[in-house]
Amino acid sequence: MTDQQKEVLEAKVAAREVLRRLDEVERTLRGARNWGFFDLFSNRSFLSSLVKFGKINKAEDQLRQVQAALRRLQKELGDINLSVRESLNIGSFQAFLDIAFDNIISDWLTQSRIHESLREVAYVKREVQQVLARLDQLERGL
């Protein structure tokens, strides 16, 4: 195996790890979104707000792991002349404001931020999938 083949293989492993971690974030954010819908339309909003923000906090932790995985991928891509975005933010959800002043406006704003984060995750997933496709092309050409 040549050095170039080794680099491509290592980058593919790193890209798959990023995608796996992004899938985890996406599942967690969808759970937060579902609890957010419940929060919007229920009388038990304090409990649902706590569960929702528990999921948001978990997603924030998962995103830190995604960012570390993206940095590893970027490092592996260094000599191959490919790149991906290194930053991905879930946003500031203002958990205290939503729980303390639980009303439809704060709940709706939180839902909007969750949806924005889901779009951001989908965007990064597409970008990493494109990098993976390029790596497959490179591997076939070696």
Solvent accessible surface area in square Angstrom, and as a share of the most:
residue,aa,sasa,rsa
1,M,167,0.75
2,T,80,0.47
3,D,120,0.62
4,Q,68,0.30
5,Q,60,0.26
6,K,104,0.44
7,E,47,0.21
8,V,0,0.00
9,L,74,0.37
10,E,60,0.27
11,A,0,0.00
12,K,14,0.06
13,V,90,0.52
14,A,14,0.11
15,A,0,0.00
16,R,121,0.44
17,E,46,0.21
18,V,0,0.00
19,L,25,0.13
20,R,113,0.41
21,R,48,0.17
22,L,0,0.00
23,D,49,0.25
24,E,38,0.17
25,V,0,0.00
26,E,27,0.12
27,R,153,0.56
28,T,13,0.07
29,L,0,0.00
30,R,114,0.41
31,G,15,0.15
32,A,0,0.00
33,R,59,0.21
34,N,83,0.43
35,W,84,0.29
36,G,0,0.00
37,F,88,0.37
38,F,81,0.34
39,D,2,0.01
40,L,30,0.15
41,F,163,0.68
42,S,26,0.17
43,N,159,0.82
44,R,161,0.59
45,S,21,0.14
46,F,126,0.53
47,L,98,0.49
48,S,0,0.00
49,S,0,0.00
50,L,82,0.41
51,V,47,0.27
52,K,0,0.00
53,F,8,0.03
54,G,40,0.38
55,K,65,0.28
56,I,2,0.01
57,N,82,0.42
58,K,114,0.48
59,A,0,0.00
60,E,46,0.20
61,D,71,0.37
62,Q,22,0.10
63,L,7,0.03
64,R,142,0.52
65,Q,84,0.38
66,V,0,0.00
67,Q,35,0.16
68,A,30,0.23
69,A,2,0.01
70,L,0,0.00
71,R,124,0.45
72,R,118,0.43
73,L,0,0.00
74,Q,43,0.19
75,K,165,0.70
76,E,41,0.19
77,L,0,0.00
78,G,53,0.51
79,D,120,0.62
80,I,14,0.07
81,N,140,0.72
82,L,35,0.17
83,S,69,0.45
84,V,10,0.06
85,R,80,0.29
86,E,75,0.34
87,S,62,0.40
88,L,4,0.02
89,N,108,0.56
90,I,15,0.08
91,G,39,0.37
92,S,79,0.51
93,F,9,0.04
94,Q,88,0.39
95,A,38,0.29
96,F,158,0.66
97,L,77,0.38
98,D,1,0.01
99,I,41,0.21
100,A,51,0.40
101,F,119,0.50
102,D,48,0.25
103,N,72,0.37
104,I,111,0.56
105,I,117,0.60
106,S,11,0.07
107,D,4,0.02
108,W,150,0.53
109,L,67,0.33
110,T,1,0.01
111,Q,7,0.03
112,S,32,0.21
113,R,59,0.21
114,I,0,0.00
115,H,61,0.27
116,E,95,0.43
117,S,5,0.03
118,L,20,0.10
119,R,149,0.54
120,E,46,0.20
121,V,1,0.01
122,A,31,0.24
123,Y,95,0.36
124,V,2,0.01
125,K,33,0.14
126,R,128,0.47
127,E,35,0.16
128,V,0,0.00
129,Q,86,0.38
130,Q,102,0.45
131,V,1,0.01
132,L,27,0.13
133,A,53,0.41
134,R,106,0.39
135,L,0,0.00
136,D,46,0.24
137,Q,114,0.51
138,L,57,0.28
139,E,71,0.32
140,R,177,0.64
141,G,68,0.65
142,L,88,0.44
